[in-house]
């Protein structure tokens, strides 16, 4: 089984812990190969990149569109620029995965959106995977839908990552500018035909 795991936004800390979990999971599941993909804001650390050894990565300074400045303050319950950056980097990660698959003539069985600052006893349990569902952990919804971790098939995660393409549309629709709310709207209101499956997985974020 081939798995693409992508990380977007920041990779400042917790790299060794993250790699330990990945390597342990691969050792316990010798039929699984995990490739890492990164899309990171313009700060580049070559030592960190060497440690993570990604299949592909992207570094760039984001040019924020003007419409972000024009959104009503009262509509915001989160940092509109940080949200844009997250969705943009998710989208760029998926583009990297797509290009890598095309260049190597195969399709990943599972694609995972992950945070490098996650602390957990065990890596994700993928045994319940089916190609028609989007899997998101229970909890950490904050009145919306957990946006820290998700996994699914290529087609499912393409729809997930395409939220970036609808960002301006959702703002114009007066969706509360709040990351978990935006994701819930994208998944449940936008007719994406995603079969959402929640699963119990205990984890926390390194602060």
N, C-alpha and C positions, 0 to 999 in steps of 0.2 A: 504494500500500500504506500502510495506517495502522498505526502502531506505538505502543503505550503502554509507556513505560519508567518503572518506579517505583523510588523510593529510600526506604528506611525507616531510622529511627534517628537518624542524625547527618549534618549537612551543613557542618561547621565549616570545612573547607579543600578546596582543589583544585577549586573551582567553575569558575574560568576555564579550567583545563586540560580539565575535563570538557566544558564548553560548546564549546571549540575542536574537540574530537573529534566531537561531535554535529553541529556545523555543517559540518565537513568531510565527514562521512559523507552528510549530506543534499545537499550540493553535488555530490558524486560519484554520488549516486543520486536524481536529481530526481523520480522517481516515488514516493519515500518521504517521509512526514510522520511525525515523532516528537513525541509529546506526553509531557510529564513530569508525574508524579504524586508527591506527597510525603506521608508520614505521619511526623511528627517528634515526639520528646519535647518537653516543654513549653517549651523555650527557643526563642524566636522572634526572628529577625533579619530585619527588613523589607528591608534592602539585599540580603541573600542571596536572599530570595524574589523580589525584582524582577529580579535577575540570571537566576535560573532560569526565571522566568515560567511556573510550572506551570499545567496545565489545571485542576487542583484540588489542594488540600492540606489536611492535618489537623494541628493542634497540640493536644496535650492531655497533662496529667499523668496517668500511669498509676496506677491504684489496684490494687496487687498483691493477689491473692486469698490467703486465709489458708493454703490448702493448701501454698503454696510454703514457708512456714516449717516445715511439719511433715514435709517430705521428709527422709529419712535423710541425714546428712552423708556417710556412706560410699558413697552412691549418686551423689554429685556429682563430676564431673570438669570442671566449668565453672561459670560464674556463673548460677545458676538464674533470677535476676531479669533479668539482661541477655538471657538466652535468651527469657524470656517477653516482654520488650519487643520483641525482634526479630520474633518470630512474631506478636505482636499488631499491630505496625505493618505487617508484610507483609499481614496480613488486612485492616486498615483501608485500605491502598492499593488492594487489589483491590475493596473496597466502593466506593471513590471512582471507580475505573475503570468498574465496573458501572453506577453512577448516571450517570456522564457519557455512557456509551453509550446508556443508556435515554433520557436527556434529549435526545440528538441523533440518535437513531434509526439507529444503525449499530453494527457489531461490529468491534473491532480484529482485524487479521489476525494480529499477533504481540504478545505481552505479555512484557516483559523485566524481570526482577529484577536490579538493578545496584547497585554501590557507587560512591559519588562519589569515593572515594579511590583508585580504580584507575588505574594507570599502564600504558599499552600503546602499542605502535607503531601498531596499527591497531584500529579498532572491530571489534565482533563480525562474523564472516562468517555471514550469515543465508541463504546460498544453498542450504544443505542442508535448510532447514526443510520439515517436513511437519506437518500438523495433528494427527497421531496420536502424536507423540513429545514427550518432555521432553528438552531439550538442556541439558547441564551440562558445563563444561570439565573436561578431564582434570587430574589433580594437585590439590593442596591438599585432599585428602580427610581427612587426619588420622585414619586408621582408620575413617572413616565415608564421607560423601559431601559434596563441595564445596558449601557453602551461601552462597557469595559472589555467584555469578552463575547465572542460569537463564533459559531462555526457552521459550515454547511457545504454542500456541493458547489461546484464551479458556478452553475446557473443561479443558485440561491444567493451566494455571496456576491455575485455580480450585481444583483438587485440591491443587496444591502449596501454595497459600496457606492452605488449610484446616487445615494442621498445627496452627495455633493452637487449633482446636476440639477437638483430641485431646490437648492438652498434659497435662492432668490424668490422662487415661486412660493415657498412656504412662508417666507417673511411677508410677501405681499398678501398672503391669505390670513395674516395676523396670527399665525401660530406663535405661541409664547416662545421667546428666544431663550431656550433652556435645553441643554443637550439631550437629556432623557426624554423630554417631551417631544422634541423634534424627531427622535428615532421612533417613538411610539406612533407618532402621526404618520411617518414614512411607511412603517410596517403595516399598520392597521387601517389607515384611512385612504391610502393611495392606490388601492386595487392592484397590489403587486402579486396577489395570490401566493403569499408565503404562509406555509403551515408552521406556525410558531410552536416550538416545544421548549418547555422550561425544565431544567434539571437542577438537582441539589448538588452544590459544590461549594465547600467551605474554603474561603480565601480572604485575604486582606491585602491592603496596599501598603507598601513601605513608605513611610513619611519621614 
